Amino acid sequence: MQIHSLPARSDNYIFLLHDPQNHLAAVVDPSDAEPVLRYLSFLQADLIAIFNTHHHSDHVGGNTHLLQHFPQAVVYGGARDRGRIPGQQVFLEDGDRVTFADRLGTILFVPGHTYAHIAYYFPPVAAHDQGELFCGDTLFSGSCGRLFEGTPAQMVDSLTKLRGLPDHTRVWCAHEYTLKNLQFALTVDRENSDLQRYYESVQNARSHAQPTIPCWLSLEKRTNPFLRWDHPVLQAAVQSSDPIQTFARLRGLKDQF
């Protein structure tokens, strides 16, 4: 399974999964159809699946147009998003499986950003391979999604689930927010040397218009304050020893940053 990252809108990423042997493709969170259609034409591939993480328009905006060109494509989304995702045909629960090319993916129910949010995790095929996590707006590099429909407790549970995945997992989050996220992270975790080095590398990448996604989960575990709500440094920064309250206060600070 090859993965191609397609920039869209001002800061979105659409992820195109490609099975070159069979000339087939799937797409994750198509905010717009045109970038997908252009790349499908370049690859000479047929679209057979649309994997949506949640119902927001900048993740499902291309569904209807893509289905006009590829009516055979199956639209997947969370079971609790019924009626909110255009063209949805498959309603996924936590622990369900999806397949594409040579990979079997597991569905993770990760509410918080929305009440129905899901993620798609494709574990490694072999011991030396990496896993692939398509997490929509639940986890970003250096941050997490805003809580539009969920609670801090739900988001902590969801991020705990993602944090528990193997270190050697590539995180394909749906927005290029990394630079600003790390600027905030440094305000609450300024002595973190891993975070300092990561910020410098991201500054360099963005100054050359290079993407920061995918990122490695191993690095996120060391640098992302929203995966470290139980760390004493972060708890001290917001004057709380309670993990959920620590997370909520961090999220509140980030919302105002």
RODO-527599 format. One line per 4 residues: number of its first residue (from 1); their letters; for each residue x negated, y negated, z negated of N, C-alpha, C. Coordinates in steps of 0.05 Angstrom, whole numbers, plus 5000, padded with zeros to 4 digits. Layout:
N
NUM	A	X Y Z X Y Z X Y Z | ...
//
This chain:
257
1	MQIH	4983 5024 5000 5000 5000 5000 4982 4975 5000 | 4984 4960 5021 4970 4935 5022 4988 4912 5012 | 4976 4892 4999 4992 4870 4989 4982 4844 5001 | 5000 4829 5012 4993 4803 5025 5008 4781 5010
5	SLPA	4994 4761 5002 5006 4738 4987 5012 4716 5007 | 5037 4707 5008 5046 4687 5027 5054 4661 5011 | 5040 4640 5014 5048 4615 5001 5074 4605 5012 | 5091 4593 4995 5116 4583 5004 5124 4559 4986
9	RSDN	5141 4542 4997 5150 4518 4983 5125 4503 4972 | 5128 4490 4949 5105 4474 4940 5085 4491 4924 | 5095 4512 4910 5077 4527 4893 5085 4556 4890 | 5104 4566 4907 5112 4594 4905 5093 4613 4919
13	YIFL	5094 4638 4910 5081 4659 4925 5103 4680 4931 | 5103 4690 4956 5118 4713 4964 5099 4736 4969 | 5105 4760 4960 5087 4782 4963 5098 4802 4983 | 5083 4807 5004 5091 4826 5024 5075 4852 5021
17	LHDP	5090 4874 5016 5077 4900 5014 5078 4914 5041 | 5056 4925 5049 5053 4935 5076 5044 4964 5076 | 5058 4980 5091 5051 5008 5096 5042 5010 5125 | 5016 5006 5130 5006 5004 5158 5009 5030 5173
21	QNHL	5009 5052 5160 5011 5078 5173 5038 5082 5187 | 5058 5072 5173 5086 5075 5183 5098 5049 5194 | 5082 5028 5194 5091 5002 5204 5116 4992 5189 | 5116 4995 5162 5138 4987 5146 5129 4967 5125
25	AAVV	5148 4951 5115 5141 4931 5095 5164 4927 5075 | 5156 4917 5052 5175 4908 5032 5166 4881 5023 | 5184 4865 5012 5177 4838 5003 5187 4834 4974 | 5171 4820 4959 5178 4814 4931 5185 4784 4929
29	DPSD	5209 4778 4920 5217 4750 4914 5213 4731 4938 | 5227 4736 4960 5225 4718 4983 5240 4692 4979 | 5226 4671 4971 5239 4645 4967 5249 4635 4994 | 5235 4640 5015 5243 4631 5042 5237 4654 5061
33	AEPV	5252 4655 5082 5250 4677 5102 5227 4672 5122 | 5223 4648 5130 5205 4643 5153 5177 4653 5149 | 5164 4648 5126 5137 4659 5123 5136 4689 5125 | 5157 4702 5115 5159 4731 5116 5163 4741 5145
37	LRYL	5180 4728 5159 5185 4736 5187 5160 4733 5204 | 5146 4711 5199 5121 4707 5215 5101 4728 5209 | 5098 4736 5184 5078 4756 5177 5086 4784 5186 | 5112 4789 5184 5122 4815 5194 5116 4817 5224
41	SFLQ	5120 4796 5239 5114 4796 5268 5085 4801 5272 | 5068 4787 5257 5039 4791 5259 5031 4820 5253 | 5043 4832 5233 5037 4860 5226 5051 4880 5243 | 5071 4871 5259 5088 4889 5274 5100 4910 5256
45	ADLI	5112 4901 5234 5124 4919 5214 5153 4913 5211 | 5169 4933 5204 5197 4930 5198 5201 4928 5168 | 5218 4910 5160 5224 4905 5132 5246 4926 5123 | 5240 4941 5102 5259 4961 5093 5268 4956 5064
49	AIFN	5255 4937 5050 5263 4933 5022 5258 4904 5014 | 5275 4893 4997 5272 4867 4984 5273 4872 4954 | 5251 4867 4941 5250 4871 4912 5252 4844 4898 | 5274 4838 4885 5278 4813 4871 5274 4818 4841
53	THHH	5260 4798 4828 5257 4800 4799 5279 4786 4784 | 5290 4765 4795 5313 4751 4782 5326 4733 4803 | 5348 4720 4794 5366 4709 4813 5360 4680 4822 | 5340 4667 4811 5335 4639 4818 5330 4635 4848
57	SDHV	5339 4613 4858 5339 4609 4887 5311 4609 4899 | 5291 4602 4883 5263 4602 4894 5251 4630 4893 | 5268 4650 4888 5260 4678 4889 5278 4695 4908 | 5302 4685 4913 5321 4700 4929 5330 4684 4953
61	GGNT	5320 4660 4957 5330 4642 4978 5327 4653 5006 | 5309 4672 5011 5305 4683 5037 5321 4708 5043 | 5335 4719 5023 5348 4745 5026 5367 4746 5050 | 5385 4727 5051 5406 4728 5071 5395 4727 5099
65	HLLQ	5376 4709 5104 5364 4706 5130 5348 4731 5137 | 5334 4742 5119 5319 4767 5124 5337 4790 5132 | 5360 4791 5118 5379 4813 5124 5391 4809 5152 | 5393 4785 5162 5403 4780 5189 5384 4792 5209
69	HFPQ	5358 4791 5204 5338 4803 5222 5333 4832 5217 | 5337 4841 5192 5331 4869 5184 5355 4879 5167 | 5378 4884 5180 5402 4892 5165 5398 4919 5151 | 5378 4934 5158 5374 4960 5145 5359 4957 5119
73	AVVY	5348 4934 5113 5333 4930 5088 5351 4932 5064 | 5341 4945 5044 5356 4949 5019 5347 4928 4999 | 5366 4914 4986 5360 4893 4966 5362 4904 4938 | 5341 4901 4923 5339 4911 4896 5339 4887 4876
77	GGAR	5350 4892 4853 5349 4872 4832 5358 4884 4806 | 5357 4868 4784 5365 4878 4758 5395 4882 4757 | 5403 4902 4741 5431 4909 4738 5447 4886 4727 | 5435 4870 4710 5450 4848 4697 5451 4823 4715
81	DRGR	5439 4825 4738 5440 4803 4758 5463 4808 4778 | 5480 4827 4773 5502 4833 4792 5517 4808 4798 | 5521 4803 4824 5535 4779 4833 5519 4754 4836 | 5493 4755 4829 5476 4731 4829 5453 4733 4849
85	IPGQ	5449 4756 4861 5428 4760 4881 5440 4766 4908 | 5436 4749 4928 5448 4754 4954 5441 4781 4966 | 5461 4796 4973 5457 4821 4987 5449 4845 4969 | 5449 4841 4943 5439 4862 4925 5455 4888 4928
89	QVFL	5441 4910 4932 5453 4936 4935 5445 4956 4913 | 5422 4952 4901 5412 4970 4881 5409 4954 4855 | 5420 4965 4833 5421 4951 4807 5404 4966 4787 | 5381 4955 4781 5360 4970 4767 5361 4965 4737
93	EDGD	5356 4986 4722 5354 4985 4693 5325 4991 4685 | 5318 4985 4660 5292 4991 4649 5286 5021 4652 | 5262 5027 4663 5254 5055 4666 5262 5067 4693 | 5278 5053 4709 5284 5063 4736 5259 5063 4753
97	RVTF	5260 5077 4775 5237 5079 4793 5245 5069 4821 | 5225 5058 4834 5227 5051 4863 5203 5062 4877 | 5205 5066 4902 5183 5076 4918 5178 5059 4942 | 5153 5056 4949 5145 5044 4974 5118 5055 4982
101	ADRL	5117 5062 5008 5092 5074 5019 5084 5098 5001 | 5059 5097 4991 5049 5119 4975 5051 5113 4945 | 5067 5093 4937 5067 5085 4909 5095 5088 4897 | 5095 5096 4872 5119 5098 4856 5118 5077 4835
105	GTIL	5138 5059 4834 5139 5037 4816 5159 5042 4793 | 5153 5030 4770 5171 5032 4747 5183 5005 4742 | 5208 5004 4735 5222 4979 4729 5219 4973 4699 | 5212 4949 4693 5210 4939 4666 5230 4917 4662
109	FVPG	5248 4920 4642 5268 4900 4636 5254 4879 4618 | 5252 4854 4628 5236 4834 4614 5252 4808 4611 | 5274 4807 4596 5290 4783 4594 5274 4762 4578 | 5283 4737 4582 5271 4714 4568 5274 4690 4586
113	HTYA	5260 4691 4609 5264 4669 4629 5293 4669 4638 | 5303 4692 4645 5332 4695 4649 5340 4720 4634 | 5366 4724 4630 5375 4747 4614 5374 4773 4630 | 5370 4772 4656 5370 4796 4672 5343 4802 4685
117	HIAY	5323 4788 4678 5297 4790 4692 5285 4818 4690 | 5274 4827 4712 5259 4852 4713 5232 4848 4725 | 5214 4867 4721 5188 4868 4734 5184 4895 4747 | 5167 4896 4767 5161 4920 4781 5131 4927 4776
121	YFPP	5126 4950 4764 5099 4959 4758 5092 4984 4773 | 5071 4982 4790 5061 5005 4805 5035 5014 4792 | 5036 5036 4777 5011 5046 4764 4991 5055 4784 | 4966 5058 4775 4945 5067 4793 4951 5095 4804
125	VAAH	4942 5099 4828 4944 5126 4840 4922 5144 4830 | 4898 5133 4828 4875 5147 4818 4863 5132 4795 | 4846 5146 4779 4835 5134 4755 4819 5108 4760 | 4806 5106 4783 4790 5083 4789 4805 5060 4802
129	DQGE	4831 5065 4807 4847 5044 4820 4859 5025 4800 | 4870 5002 4809 4884 4984 4792 4914 4987 4794 | 4928 4979 4773 4957 4978 4775 4965 4951 4787 | 4990 4949 4796 5000 4925 4807 5026 4917 4793
133	LFCG	5027 4893 4782 5050 4883 4767 5062 4859 4781 | 5087 4861 4790 5102 4839 4802 5122 4829 4781 | 5115 4807 4768 5130 4799 4743 5146 4774 4746 | 5149 4764 4771 5166 4740 4775 5157 4717 4758
137	DTLF	5175 4707 4741 5170 4684 4724 5168 4691 4695 | 5164 4716 4688 5161 4724 4660 5133 4717 4650 | 5113 4726 4664 5085 4720 4657 5071 4705 4679 | 5058 4683 4672 5041 4669 4691 5012 4671 4681
141	SGSC	4994 4665 4698 4966 4664 4689 4964 4639 4671 | 4957 4645 4646 4954 4623 4627 4980 4615 4612 | 5002 4627 4619 5027 4618 4607 5049 4639 4611 | 5074 4630 4607 5097 4647 4612 5120 4629 4622
145	GRLF	5141 4641 4631 5163 4625 4641 5179 4611 4620 | 5192 4589 4628 5210 4575 4609 5233 4593 4601 | 5244 4588 4578 5266 4604 4569 5293 4591 4577 | 5302 4597 4601 5327 4585 4610 5351 4599 4600
149	EGTP	5350 4626 4597 5373 4641 4589 5368 4660 4565 | 5343 4663 4558 5336 4682 4537 5327 4668 4512 | 5319 4684 4492 5310 4674 4466 5280 4679 4463 | 5267 4665 4444 5239 4671 4438 5235 4700 4431
153	AQMV	5253 4712 4415 5249 4740 4407 5250 4758 4432 | 5268 4753 4451 5269 4769 4475 5244 4766 4491 | 5234 4741 4494 5210 4737 4509 5185 4750 4496 | 5184 4749 4470 5162 4763 4456 5163 4793 4461
157	DSLT	5187 4804 4460 5190 4833 4466 5181 4839 4495 | 5189 4821 4513 5183 4826 4542 5152 4823 4546 | 5140 4803 4535 5112 4799 4538 5096 4821 4524 | 5106 4831 4502 5094 4854 4488 5093 4878 4507
161	KLRG	5115 4882 4521 5116 4904 4541 5095 4901 4562 | 5092 4876 4573 5072 4872 4594 5044 4873 4583 | 5040 4863 4559 5014 4863 4546 5005 4892 4541 | 5023 4910 4538 5016 4938 4534 5008 4954 4558
165	LPDH	5010 4941 4582 5000 4955 4606 4970 4956 4606 | 4958 4974 4622 4929 4976 4623 4915 4951 4631 | 4891 4946 4620 4876 4922 4626 4871 4919 4656 | 4867 4942 4670 4860 4942 4698 4885 4940 4715
169	TRVW	4901 4919 4709 4926 4914 4724 4924 4886 4736 | 4930 4885 4762 4932 4859 4775 4960 4847 4771 | 4960 4822 4763 4985 4808 4757 4992 4790 4781 | 5014 4796 4794 5023 4781 4817 5047 4764 4808
173	CAHE	5042 4741 4796 5063 4723 4787 5070 4704 4810 | 5093 4692 4808 5105 4680 4832 5100 4651 4836 | 5082 4638 4820 5077 4610 4823 5047 4604 4818 | 5038 4583 4832 5010 4573 4828 5011 4551 4807
177	YTLK	5012 4560 4782 5013 4541 4759 4988 4542 4742 | 4968 4558 4751 4947 4566 4732 4931 4542 4721 | 4924 4523 4738 4907 4501 4728 4920 4486 4706 | 4945 4478 4709 4959 4463 4688 4963 4481 4664
181	NLQF	4969 4506 4668 4973 4524 4646 4948 4526 4628 | 4925 4527 4641 4900 4529 4625 4893 4502 4612 | 4901 4481 4624 4897 4455 4611 4912 4454 4585 | 4937 4464 4585 4952 4466 4560 4939 4485 4541
185	ALTV	4931 4509 4551 4920 4530 4533 4896 4519 4518 | 4880 4502 4530 4857 4491 4517 4864 4472 4494 | 4888 4461 4494 4896 4444 4473 4902 4459 4447 | 4908 4485 4449 4915 4501 4425 4894 4522 4420
189	DREN	4874 4526 4438 4854 4547 4435 4828 4538 4447 | 4819 4514 4439 4797 4501 4453 4770 4515 4448 | 4767 4531 4427 4742 4544 4422 4739 4571 4435 | 4759 4579 4451 4759 4605 4464 4740 4604 4488
193	SDLQ	4717 4617 4486 4697 4616 4507 4707 4629 4533 | 4722 4651 4531 4733 4663 4555 4752 4644 4569 | 4768 4630 4554 4786 4610 4565 4771 4587 4578 | 4750 4578 4566 4734 4556 4577 4722 4564 4604
197	RYYE	4711 4589 4605 4699 4598 4630 4720 4602 4652 | 4743 4612 4644 4765 4616 4663 4775 4590 4674 | 4777 4570 4657 4786 4543 4666 4767 4532 4686 | 4741 4535 4682 4721 4525 4701 4723 4539 4728
201	SVQN	4728 4565 4727 4730 4580 4753 4756 4572 4767 | 4777 4567 4753 4802 4559 4765 4800 4531 4777 | 4787 4513 4762 4782 4486 4773 4768 4488 4800 | 4747 4504 4801 4732 4507 4825 4749 4519 4848
205	ARSH	4765 4539 4841 4781 4552 4862 4802 4532 4873 | 4815 4517 4855 4836 4499 4864 4824 4475 4879 | 4800 4467 4872 4787 4445 4887 4781 4453 4916 | 4780 4479 4921 4776 4489 4948 4802 4501 4960
209	AQPT	4824 4495 4947 4851 4504 4956 4853 4534 4957 | 4838 4548 4939 4839 4577 4937 4860 4585 4917 | 4874 4607 4921 4894 4617 4902 4881 4628 4877 | 4896 4627 4855 4887 4640 4831 4902 4666 4825
213	IPCW	4920 4672 4842 4937 4696 4839 4930 4716 4861 | 4926 4742 4855 4931 4755 4830 4909 4749 4809 | 4917 4753 4784 4898 4752 4762 4897 4779 4748 | 4877 4783 4731 4874 4808 4717 4887 4807 4690
217	LSLE	4902 4827 4683 4915 4828 4657 4894 4828 4634 | 4872 4840 4638 4851 4841 4618 4843 4812 4610 | 4840 4795 4630 4832 4767 4625 4855 4752 4611 | 4880 4757 4620 4903 4744 4608 4905 4751 4578
221	KRTN	4899 4776 4571 4900 4784 4543 4880 4768 4526 | 4859 4758 4538 4838 4744 4523 4843 4714 4524 | 4858 4704 4543 4859 4675 4547 4887 4662 4546 | 4907 4678 4551 4935 4667 4553 4947 4665 4525
225	PFLR	4953 4640 4516 4964 4637 4489 4990 4651 4485 | 5005 4656 4507 5031 4668 4505 5030 4699 4505 | 5005 4709 4505 5001 4738 4499 4986 4741 4473 | 4982 4718 4459 4965 4719 4435 4979 4705 4411
229	WDHP	5006 4706 4411 5021 4694 4389 5015 4705 4362 | 5002 4729 4361 4996 4741 4335 4966 4737 4328 | 4953 4720 4342 4924 4714 4336 4923 4691 4316 | 4906 4693 4296 4904 4672 4275 4899 4644 4286
233	VLQA	4883 4642 4307 4876 4616 4318 4902 4602 4329 | 4918 4617 4343 4943 4606 4354 4963 4600 4332 | 4964 4618 4312 4983 4613 4290 4975 4588 4274 | 4948 4584 4271 4939 4560 4257 4945 4535 4273
237	AVQS	4944 4537 4299 4949 4514 4317 4977 4503 4314 | 4996 4521 4308 5024 4513 4306 5035 4516 4277 | 5017 4522 4259 5023 4523 4230 5046 4543 4224 | 5042 4567 4233 5061 4588 4228 5047 4615 4227
241	SDPI	5056 4632 4209 5045 4660 4208 5065 4680 4220 | 5088 4670 4228 5108 4688 4240 5105 4689 4270 | 5102 4713 4281 5096 4715 4310 5117 4702 4328 | 5142 4706 4322 5163 4695 4340 5164 4665 4337
245	QTFA	5161 4655 4312 5161 4626 4308 5136 4614 4322 | 5113 4628 4320 5089 4619 4333 5094 4616 4363 | 5105 4637 4375 5111 4636 4403 5130 4613 4410 | 5151 4610 4394 5171 4589 4400 5159 4562 4398
249	RLRG	5142 4557 4379 5129 4531 4376 5109 4526 4399 | 5095 4547 4407 5077 4544 4431 5093 4537 4456 | 5115 4551 4459 5132 4546 4483 5143 4518 4482 | 5151 4509 4459 5161 4482 4456 5140 4461 4464
253	LKDQ	5115 4466 4455 5093 4447 4461 5088 4447 4491 | 5089 4471 4503 5084 4473 4532 5106 4460 4548 | 5130 4462 4539 5153 4449 4553 5149 4419 4554 | 5136 4407 4534 5132 4378 4533 5105 4370 4545
257	F	5088 4388 4553 5061 4382 4562 5061 4368 4589
//
